[in-house]
Amino acid sequence: MTDLPLLSVACALVGALLFAIGSVAQQSAAAGVEEGDALIGELIRSPRWWVGVGGDAGGYVFQAAALGLGSVLVVQPLIVSTLLFALPLSARFAGTRMSARTWVTAVALALSLVVFLTVGNPTEGQAAATLRHWAIPLVVVAGGCAAAVTVALTRVPAGTRALLLGSACGALYGVAVALTKPVLDEAGRDPLAVPARWEVWALVAVGAGGFYLQQRAFQAGSLAASLPAVTIGEPLVAAYLGFAVLGERLRVDAAGAVVVAGAVVVMIATTIALSRSQAQSSPGTPTSDQVAS
């Protein structure tokens, strides 16, 4: 039994590495598709993109195995290391290397997200809620996603476009995480009733939408611009919906709440910093960090 936590950690780290490989491969493939071309049509013909999809699939398998062997509070912070694997892999693949400043910023982002996940430590909350309770929070998230995508479609720098699309993708993935809970609860009670639940079809829709926006974000700019936004968007939106809809609450005192709020500020600031330092220029043009290194 004492080996199970170590095995869980190992599975989580393998999953994070596979997620990183998947992200790097998909971003490399998407970045090679010209704006205006049929993105998905081009990607499905790319062997490199399929390697990336396979990396994601393998990552989910190892993440699920880790969750089966250990607690969420152990596994999810370790999955954050995807970012620390992916950025140097992406730089190596592009023939550049990360500067010290970029390393520090990426580590600060990962640590702040770990703090948010562990210190916040939300209660379980209820398994499901009515559509009436979901409606307003979902409209708020949908409005934020629509605004981000709308701005991304204007004449903004490539790095900013990748950041905005990555943020919208992360938000949709966060909705998917929150919707998974009632779907799994219903599947445990009555599997035959699952297709009749609106949450199932909403989960499929937001999952597909998030995946598409992620490919668009990968196409628009470097991995450092989009992946951090996806990484923080998912847990923040999932936590928001957990609090607003499912009755989850943070198990922290006043000091803990300040720490969690500080972690959120650091996450947002470091995500923007990574986007500015690595992706203000178009793909293939050296950024200030690449020149400095």
C-alpha positions in Angstrom: 0.0 0.0 0.0 2.9 2.4 0.8 4.0 2.1 -2.9 0.7 3.4 -4.2 1.4 7.1 -3.6 4.8 6.8 -5.3 3.2 5.0 -8.2 0.6 7.7 -8.5 3.3 10.4 -8.6 5.1 8.5 -11.3 2.0 8.1 -13.4 1.2 11.8 -13.0 4.7 12.9 -14.1 4.6 10.5 -17.1 1.1 11.9 -18.0 2.5 15.5 -17.7 5.4 14.6 -20.0 3.0 13.1 -22.6 0.7 16.1 -22.4 3.8 18.3 -23.1 4.9 16.2 -26.1 1.3 16.3 -27.4 1.2 20.1 -27.0 4.5 20.7 -28.7 3.7 18.4 -31.6 0.3 19.9 -32.2 1.6 23.5 -31.9 4.4 22.7 -34.4 1.9 21.3 -36.9 -0.7 24.1 -36.4 1.9 26.8 -36.7 2.7 25.5 -40.2 -0.9 26.1 -41.5 -1.4 29.4 -43.2 -4.0 31.8 -41.9 -7.2 31.4 -44.0 -6.5 27.7 -44.8 -8.9 25.0 -43.5 -7.1 24.4 -40.2 -8.5 21.1 -39.2 -8.5 19.8 -42.7 -4.8 20.5 -43.0 -4.0 19.1 -39.5 -5.6 15.7 -40.0 -3.2 15.2 -42.9 -0.2 15.9 -40.7 1.5 12.9 -39.1 3.1 15.2 -36.5 -0.3 16.4 -35.4 -1.5 12.9 -34.9 1.6 12.2 -32.8 0.4 15.2 -30.7 -3.1 13.8 -30.4 -1.6 10.5 -29.4 0.5 12.2 -26.7 -2.7 13.8 -25.3 -4.5 10.5 -25.3 -1.6 8.8 -23.5 -1.4 11.7 -21.0 -5.1 11.3 -20.1 -4.6 7.6 -19.6 -1.7 8.1 -17.2 -3.6 11.0 -15.4 -6.6 8.7 -14.9 -4.3 6.0 -13.6 -2.7 8.4 -11.2 -6.1 9.6 -9.9 -7.1 6.0 -9.3 -4.0 5.4 -7.2 -3.7 8.8 -5.4 -5.6 11.9 -4.4 -6.6 14.8 -6.6 -4.5 17.2 -4.5 -1.4 15.1 -5.3 -2.1 14.4 -9.0 -3.4 17.8 -10.3 -0.5 19.9 -9.1 1.9 17.4 -10.7 0.0 17.7 -14.0 0.9 21.4 -13.9 4.5 20.3 -14.7 3.3 19.9 -18.3 4.1 23.6 -18.7 7.7 23.1 -17.5 8.2 20.1 -19.8 6.5 21.7 -22.8 8.3 25.1 -22.9 11.9 23.8 -23.1 10.8 21.0 -25.5 9.2 23.6 -27.7 12.3 25.8 -27.6 14.6 22.8 -28.4 12.3 21.9 -31.3 12.5 25.5 -32.7 16.3 25.5 -32.3 16.3 28.1 -29.5 16.8 28.0 -25.8 14.8 29.5 -22.9 16.3 32.5 -21.1 16.7 32.5 -17.3 13.9 35.1 -17.1 11.5 32.8 -19.0 12.5 29.9 -16.8 11.8 31.9 -13.6 8.5 33.2 -15.0 7.3 29.6 -16.0 8.3 28.2 -12.6 6.5 31.0 -10.8 3.4 30.3 -12.9 3.5 26.6 -12.1 4.1 27.1 -8.4 1.3 29.7 -8.1 -1.1 27.2 -9.7 0.1 24.5 -7.3 -0.6 26.9 -4.4 -4.1 27.6 -5.8 -4.9 23.9 -6.1 -3.5 22.8 -2.7 -4.2 25.7 -0.4 -7.7 26.3 -1.7 -8.5 22.6 -1.2 -12.3 23.1 -2.0 -15.0 20.9 -0.5 -16.7 18.3 -2.7 -19.9 20.2 -3.1 -23.1 18.6 -4.5 -23.0 16.2 -7.4 -25.5 18.0 -9.7 -27.6 21.1 -10.1 -30.5 22.1 -12.2 -30.2 23.9 -15.5 -31.6 27.0 -13.7 -28.5 27.1 -11.4 -26.1 26.6 -14.3 -27.7 29.2 -16.6 -26.2 32.5 -15.4 -22.7 31.2 -14.6 -22.5 29.5 -18.0 -23.6 32.7 -19.7 -20.9 34.6 -17.8 -18.2 32.2 -19.0 -19.7 32.1 -22.6 -19.6 35.9 -22.6 -16.0 36.0 -21.6 -15.0 33.4 -24.2 -16.9 35.3 -26.9 -15.2 38.6 -26.0 -11.8 36.9 -26.0 -12.4 35.3 -29.4 -13.8 38.5 -30.9 -10.8 40.5 -29.9 -8.5 37.8 -31.2 -10.1 38.1 -34.6 -9.1 41.8 -34.8 -5.7 43.0 -35.9 -3.8 42.1 -32.8 -0.2 40.8 -32.5 0.2 37.1 -33.0 1.2 36.5 -29.3 -1.9 38.4 -28.1 -4.1 36.4 -30.4 -2.6 33.1 -29.1 -3.1 34.3 -25.5 -6.7 35.2 -26.0 -7.6 32.0 -27.9 -5.7 30.0 -25.3 -7.7 31.7 -22.5 -11.0 30.9 -24.2 -9.9 27.3 -24.7 -8.9 27.0 -21.0 -12.3 28.4 -20.0 -14.2 25.9 -22.1 -12.0 23.1 -20.7 -12.9 24.4 -17.2 -16.6 24.1 -18.1 -15.9 20.5 -19.3 -14.3 19.7 -16.0 -17.3 21.0 -14.0 -19.8 19.2 -16.2 -17.9 15.9 -15.9 -18.9 15.6 -12.2 -22.7 15.4 -12.8 -22.2 13.2 -15.8 -20.1 10.7 -13.9 -22.6 10.8 -11.0 -25.5 9.9 -13.3 -23.5 7.2 -15.0 -22.9 5.6 -11.6 -26.6 5.6 -10.8 -28.2 4.9 -14.1 -26.0 4.5 -17.2 -28.9 4.2 -19.6 -30.2 7.6 -18.5 -26.9 9.4 -19.4 -27.7 10.2 -23.0 -30.9 12.0 -21.9 -28.9 14.5 -19.7 -28.3 17.9 -21.2 -24.9 18.0 -19.4 -23.6 15.2 -21.6 -24.3 17.1 -24.8 -23.0 20.3 -23.3 -19.8 18.5 -22.3 -19.3 17.2 -25.9 -19.9 20.7 -27.3 -17.5 22.6 -25.0 -14.9 19.9 -25.3 -15.0 20.1 -29.1 -15.0 23.9 -29.0 -12.1 24.0 -26.6 -10.1 21.6 -28.8 -10.7 23.7 -31.9 -9.7 27.0 -30.1 -6.6 25.3 -28.8 -5.5 24.4 -32.3 -6.3 28.0 -33.4 -4.2 29.3 -30.5 -1.3 26.9 -31.5 -1.6 28.2 -35.0 -1.5 31.9 -33.9 1.7 32.0 -31.9 4.3 30.2 -29.8 3.5 27.6 -27.2 4.6 30.0 -24.5 1.8 32.4 -25.5 -1.1 29.9 -25.5 -0.3 27.0 -23.2 0.0 29.0 -20.0 -3.4 30.6 -20.7 -4.9 27.1 -21.2 -3.2 25.9 -18.0 -4.6 28.5 -15.7 -8.0 29.0 -17.5 -9.1 25.4 -16.9 -8.8 25.3 -13.0 -9.9 28.9 -12.5 -13.2 28.4 -14.5 -13.8 25.0 -13.0 -13.4 26.5 -9.6 -15.7 29.3 -10.4 -18.4 26.9 -11.6 -17.8 24.7 -8.6 -18.4 27.6 -6.2 -21.3 29.2 -8.2 -23.2 26.1 -9.2 -22.1 23.0 -7.2 -21.7 24.6 -3.8 -18.0 24.0 -3.4 -16.2 26.2 -0.8 -12.6 26.9 -0.1 -11.4 25.3 3.2 -9.2 28.2 4.2 -9.1 30.9 6.9 -8.6 34.5 6.1 -4.9 34.1 5.7 -5.4 31.2 3.3 -7.8 33.2 1.3 -5.2 36.0 0.9 -2.7 33.4 -0.3 -5.1 31.9 -2.8 -5.9 35.4 -4.1 -2.2 36.2 -4.4 -1.7 33.0 -6.3 -4.4 34.0 -8.8 -2.7 37.4 -9.3 0.7 35.7 -9.9 -0.9 33.2 -12.4 -2.4 36.0 -14.4 0.7 38.2 -14.3 3.1 35.4 -15.3 0.9 34.2 -18.1 0.8 37.7 -19.6 4.6 38.0 -19.1 5.3 34.8 -20.9 3.1 35.8 -23.8 4.9 39.2 -24.1 8.4 37.8 -23.8 7.9 34.8 -26.1 5.2 35.6 -28.6 5.0 39.2 -29.5 6.5 38.5 -32.9 5.1 36.2 -35.5 6.1 32.6 -35.5 9.6 32.1 -36.8 10.8 35.6 -35.8 13.2 35.7 -32.8 11.7 37.3 -29.7 13.6 39.4 -27.2 14.1 36.5 -24.9 15.5 34.3 -27.7 17.9 37.1 -28.7 19.0 37.7 -25.1 19.7 34.0 -24.5 
